[in-house]
Amino acid sequence: MQTTSDQELSKRRPINLTIREDVLKEAKSLKLNASKAAEAGLVHAIKEAHAKEWLEVNKQALIAHNKRVEKDGTFLKPNWASE
């Protein structure tokens, strides 16, 4: 996963976005910072895309692990687990 320094995180770049008028109007009426809200939405979408990608890449390993646990159980049993 990519890491960035605090200095790199503070860099901002102006871009053009197309946003529905009604959404922008309501955001302004609520005194929301549209740039920060758009950035937060992009950060959320990026995290979801990474999670989806990770699940796809690891799908076969997860299936194999779940089959092994179904067949053999877990390696360690917690104290509270019934026998």
C-alpha positions, 0 to 999 in steps of 0.5 A: 500500500502506498504511504505518503508524508504529511507534506504530500497529503497537504498538496492540493490540485485544482480540477474540474468536476461535474456535479448535479446542480441540486446536489451542489445547491444543497451542499452550499445551503448546508455550508459543506466544503464541496472539495473536501466532500468530493475528496472524502467520497473519492477516498471512500471509493478508492478504499472500496475498490482496493477491498474488492480487488483484494477479495478477487485476488485472494478469492481462491485462497479464501475458498481453500481456507474455508474448505479446510476449516469446514473439513478439519476445524480451526487449528486452535480452539478458544477456551469458550468453544464447546467440544 
